[in-house]
Amino acid sequence: MTSTENHLSITHTDPRSHARRGTLSLPHGLVETPAFMPVGTAASVKAVGHREVERLGYRLILGNTYHLFLRPGLDIIRQAGGLHAFSNWPHNILTDSGGYQVFSLAPFRKIKDEGAYFRSHIDGSYHTLTPERVVRVQEGFGSDVQMVLDVCTGFDAPRKEAEAALKTTSAWARRAYEEYGRTDDAYQGLLFGIVQGNFHHDLRRQSAEEITSIPFPGFAIGGLSVGEPFEVFREFLTSTARLLPAEKPRYVMGIGTPEYILAAVENGIDMFDCVFPTRIARNGTIFTRDGRIALKNERYKDDFGPLDPDTPDAFTEGYSRAYVRHLLKASEILAPMIATVHNLNFLAVMMSEIRTSIAAGRFAEYKETFLRRYTQGAAHG
């Protein structure tokens, strides 16, 4: 199938920035934007059940094509009735194409014009992912949003490598879109294109021109948050976001901290995801209005206050910092569960406040107020 309609309805814009609020219409329901998407790489958001994720208000989570393709495999997921049925998640799922994993597992892969050849990190078996195959695998998953196979480059990549990656990404995007047009009419998922170009403004512009010339239902900015300083991230985010169509959803891949989220929203980004909030939670670090805190620190051993008084939640209510620190030190499974739900709730509340501030025309003030306290608290924490 192909999709020519606009799936994003913009309801409000902020007068002092490019921030916007809207609704994204997907096969498994509406998603309020801007939206943070929890990452469930292997069809599970680590340390938290899907009913908790749903209760916190999330309606779009991520799965990863690379990992699910290797284990349990497309056949098992198809037999289960698709990824939603297999994982007991009734809402929307976005699946990453696996391009980032191919990038991060560089010693195990080889990029050719046809596709990416790689060796499994699980059992050493060899596999090939082509743009066409990735579309079909994600169709088999029943992904509500699927991503094209692309080539990501690191912050310190030579320009020639970035140019080659751009060329391949554009060629693969055209092939992916053609294959998407041949998918079954019953499949209603959206295919997003990905802009690359590394940290060269001219390459970013070239990539955006080539990718947006293809009528994808949405577009992502890839290749950011790959080791660059925050100021560099913001510079390239700002310039690249301007190159994307205003009427279609915009997605920045791989960001999930308040300062990065606020920078993205300020630049008109509608969607973002990251493993960071749940990963740090499993190690005992939580978000608070006064910055991140590491609960394993000695200073919290007799801190009987709440995890964060400004973001209470039914699941975490009554658990003190001292108690969660004790659980962490005792390697109790409950500790990462509490911390994970807390971090996801923190971001859910933050995103709700962001959407409200945009609707009121006060996002710029919200961002300034939030970051003043957040960064000052972090400096003193």
C-alpha positions in Angstrom: 0.0 0.0 0.0 0.9 3.7 -0.1 -0.4 6.5 2.0 -1.1 9.9 0.5 -3.3 11.4 3.2 -1.9 13.6 6.0 -2.0 11.7 9.3 -0.9 14.6 11.5 -3.4 17.2 12.6 -1.8 20.3 14.0 -4.1 21.9 16.6 -1.9 24.6 18.2 1.4 26.4 17.5 3.6 28.4 19.9 4.0 32.1 19.1 7.6 32.3 20.3 9.0 29.1 18.9 8.3 26.4 16.3 6.7 24.1 18.9 3.4 22.6 17.8 0.7 20.4 19.3 -1.3 17.9 17.4 -2.8 14.5 16.9 -1.2 11.7 15.0 -3.7 9.2 13.5 -2.4 5.6 13.4 -4.0 2.2 12.9 -4.2 1.5 16.6 -5.6 4.8 17.7 -4.7 8.5 18.1 -1.4 9.7 19.6 -1.2 13.2 21.2 1.9 15.0 20.0 4.6 16.0 20.9 5.0 12.4 22.2 7.8 10.6 23.9 7.9 6.9 23.0 9.2 4.3 25.4 11.5 1.8 23.8 10.6 -1.9 23.9 13.5 -3.3 21.9 12.5 -6.9 22.2 8.7 -6.2 22.3 9.0 -5.4 26.0 9.7 -2.1 27.8 12.2 -3.4 30.3 11.2 -3.8 33.9 7.6 -2.7 33.4 4.4 -4.4 32.2 2.4 -3.1 29.3 -0.6 -2.4 31.4 1.6 0.0 33.5 2.8 1.7 30.3 -0.7 2.1 29.1 -1.9 3.4 32.5 0.8 6.1 32.4 -0.8 7.3 29.2 1.5 6.1 26.5 -0.2 5.0 23.2 2.9 4.5 21.1 6.0 2.4 22.0 8.9 1.1 20.0 10.1 -2.4 18.9 13.3 -3.1 17.0 13.3 -4.9 13.7 16.9 -6.1 14.0 16.4 -7.8 17.4 12.9 -9.2 16.7 14.0 -10.5 13.3 16.8 -12.5 15.0 14.7 -13.5 18.0 12.0 -14.8 18.1 11.9 -14.3 14.3 9.2 -13.3 11.9 7.5 -16.7 11.7 6.8 -16.8 15.4 5.4 -13.3 15.4 3.2 -14.0 12.4 1.9 -17.2 14.1 1.0 -15.2 17.1 -1.1 -12.8 14.9 1.4 -10.0 14.7 3.5 -8.0 17.2 0.5 -6.5 19.0 -1.1 -9.8 19.8 2.3 -11.4 20.5 3.2 -8.8 23.1 -0.3 -8.1 24.4 0.0 -4.4 23.5 -3.3 -3.0 22.1 -2.0 0.4 21.1 0.5 1.6 18.4 4.0 0.2 17.8 6.8 1.9 15.8 9.5 -0.4 14.7 13.0 0.9 13.9 14.5 -0.7 10.8 17.6 -2.0 12.5 19.8 0.6 10.7 21.1 1.9 14.0 22.0 -1.6 15.3 23.8 -2.3 12.1 25.8 0.9 12.8 26.4 0.1 16.4 27.5 -3.4 15.6 30.0 -2.3 13.0 32.5 -5.2 13.6 29.8 -7.6 12.6 28.5 -6.0 9.4 29.3 -5.0 5.9 27.3 -2.4 3.9 26.8 -3.1 0.2 24.5 -1.5 -2.4 22.1 -4.4 -2.1 21.8 -4.2 1.7 23.4 -4.8 5.0 25.2 -8.1 5.6 25.7 -8.9 9.3 26.6 -11.6 11.8 24.1 -12.1 14.6 25.4 -11.0 18.0 23.4 -13.8 19.5 24.7 -16.9 17.7 27.1 -15.7 15.0 24.8 -16.7 12.2 24.9 -14.6 9.0 22.0 -12.6 7.7 21.1 -10.0 5.1 18.8 -7.0 5.5 17.7 -5.2 2.3 15.4 -2.2 2.1 12.7 -4.4 0.6 13.1 -7.2 3.2 12.9 -4.7 6.1 9.6 -3.3 4.7 8.2 -6.8 4.4 9.4 -7.9 7.9 7.8 -4.8 9.5 4.6 -5.5 7.5 4.6 -9.0 8.9 5.0 -7.5 12.4 2.0 -5.3 11.7 3.9 -2.2 12.7 1.8 1.0 12.9 4.9 3.0 11.9 7.9 1.4 10.2 11.2 3.0 9.4 13.3 2.6 6.2 16.6 0.9 6.3 19.3 3.6 6.5 23.0 4.0 7.1 23.9 5.9 10.3 27.4 7.4 10.8 29.1 8.5 14.0 30.1 11.9 15.1 33.7 11.5 14.2 33.1 9.8 10.8 35.2 11.2 7.9 33.3 13.2 5.3 33.7 10.6 2.6 32.1 8.0 4.8 29.2 10.4 5.5 28.8 11.0 1.7 28.7 7.3 1.0 26.2 6.7 3.8 24.0 9.5 2.4 24.1 8.1 -1.1 23.1 4.6 0.2 20.4 5.9 2.5 18.7 7.8 -0.4 18.9 4.8 -2.7 17.6 2.5 -0.1 14.8 4.9 0.8 13.5 4.9 -2.8 13.6 1.1 -2.9 11.8 0.9 0.4 9.1 3.2 -0.7 8.6 1.2 -3.9 8.3 -2.0 -1.9 5.9 -0.2 0.5 3.7 0.5 -2.4 3.5 -3.3 -3.1 2.4 -4.3 0.4 -1.1 -5.7 1.0 -4.0 -3.2 1.0 -5.0 -4.6 4.4 -1.7 -3.3 5.9 -2.3 0.3 7.1 1.0 1.1 8.7 3.0 4.2 7.8 6.5 4.2 6.4 8.8 7.0 7.5 11.9 8.2 5.6 15.1 9.1 7.4 17.3 12.1 6.8 21.1 11.5 7.3 24.1 13.7 6.3 26.2 13.5 9.5 27.4 16.8 10.8 27.8 18.7 7.5 25.1 21.2 6.8 25.3 20.8 3.0 25.0 17.0 3.3 22.0 17.4 5.6 20.4 19.7 3.1 21.1 17.3 0.3 19.7 14.3 2.3 16.6 16.3 3.2 16.0 17.2 -0.4 16.4 13.7 -1.6 14.3 12.0 1.2 11.5 14.6 1.2 11.1 14.2 -2.6 9.7 10.8 -1.9 6.1 11.1 -0.6 6.6 9.3 2.7 3.8 9.8 5.3 6.4 11.1 7.8 10.0 11.9 8.2 12.7 11.2 10.8 16.0 13.0 11.6 18.6 10.3 12.1 22.3 10.4 13.0 21.9 12.8 15.9 22.7 12.0 19.6 25.6 9.8 18.4 28.3 11.3 20.7 28.2 14.9 19.7 28.1 17.8 22.3 24.7 19.1 23.1 25.3 22.4 21.3 26.2 20.6 18.1 23.1 18.4 18.4 21.0 21.5 18.8 22.6 23.3 15.8 22.0 20.4 13.4 18.6 19.6 14.9 17.5 23.2 14.3 18.8 23.4 10.7 17.5 20.0 9.7 14.1 20.4 11.2 13.5 23.5 8.9 14.0 21.3 5.9 11.2 18.9 6.6 7.6 19.4 5.5 5.5 21.2 8.1 2.3 19.2 7.4 3.9 15.8 8.1 5.0 14.2 11.4 8.6 14.8 12.3 10.6 12.4 14.4 14.0 12.7 16.0 15.5 9.3 16.8 17.3 8.5 20.0 16.6 11.4 22.4 15.0 11.0 25.8 16.2 13.6 28.4 14.4 16.8 29.3 16.9 19.2 27.8 17.0 17.2 24.5 13.2 16.8 24.4 12.6 20.5 25.0 15.1 21.4 22.3 13.3 19.1 19.9 9.8 20.4 20.7 11.1 24.0 20.3 12.1 23.1 16.8 8.7 21.6 15.8 9.5 17.9 16.4 6.5 15.7 17.1 8.0 12.4 18.2 11.2 11.1 19.9 12.3 8.0 21.6 15.3 6.7 23.7 16.3 3.8 25.9 18.0 6.2 28.3 15.2 6.8 30.7 14.6 3.1 31.3 18.2 2.1 31.1 19.3 4.6 33.9 16.3 3.5 36.0 17.6 0.0 36.1 20.9 1.4 37.5 19.1 3.4 40.1 19.1 6.9 38.5 15.8 8.8 38.4 14.6 12.1 36.9 13.3 14.8 39.4 12.3 18.4 38.8 15.7 19.2 40.4 17.7 17.2 38.0 18.8 13.5 37.9 19.8 11.7 41.1 21.6 8.5 41.6 19.8 6.7 44.4 22.8 4.4 45.1 24.6 7.4 46.5 25.3 7.3 50.3 23.5 10.6 50.8 20.1 8.9 50.2 20.5 6.0 52.7 18.3 7.9 55.3 16.3 10.1 52.8 12.8 9.0 53.6 11.2 11.5 51.2 9.4 10.6 48.0 11.3 9.9 44.8 10.1 13.2 43.4 7.3 15.1 45.3 6.3 16.9 42.0 5.6 13.8 40.0 3.6 11.3 42.2 2.3 8.1 40.8 0.0 5.4 42.1 2.6 2.6 41.5 5.6 4.4 43.2 3.6 6.3 45.9 4.9 5.5 49.4 8.4 4.3 48.3 11.1 6.5 49.7 14.5 7.2 48.3 16.0 5.4 51.2 13.9 2.3 50.6 14.6 2.1 46.8 18.3 2.6 47.6 18.1 -0.4 49.9 16.5 -2.5 47.2 19.2 -1.5 44.8 21.9 -2.4 47.2 20.2 -5.7 47.9 19.8 -6.4 44.1 16.0 -6.7 44.5 14.0 -6.8 41.3 11.5 -4.3 42.7 14.1 -1.5 42.6 14.4 -1.2 38.7 10.6 -1.7 38.5 9.9 1.3 40.8 12.6 3.5 39.1 11.4 2.6 35.6 7.8 3.4 36.3 8.9 6.6 38.0 11.0 7.8 35.0 8.3 6.9 32.5 5.7 8.8 34.6 8.1 11.8 34.9 8.3 12.0 31.2 4.6 11.4 30.7 3.7 14.3 33.0 6.3 16.5 31.4 4.9 15.8 27.9 1.4 16.6 29.1 2.6 19.9 30.5 4.4 20.6 27.3 1.3 20.0 25.2 -0.7 22.2 27.6 1.8 25.0 27.4 1.8 24.9 23.6 -2.0 25.1 23.6 -1.8 28.1 25.9 0.9 29.8 23.8 3.4 29.6 26.6 5.8 26.9 25.7 8.8 29.2 25.7 8.1 30.3 29.2 7.5 26.6 30.3 10.9 25.6 28.8 12.7 28.4 30.5 11.1 27.7 33.9 11.6 23.9 33.7 15.2 24.1 32.7 16.1 26.8 35.2 15.1 24.5 38.1 16.2 21.3 36.5 19.7 22.5 35.7 20.2 24.4 39.0 19.1 21.3 40.9 21.5 19.1 38.9 24.4 21.5 39.6 23.7 21.3 43.3 22.9 17.6 43.3 
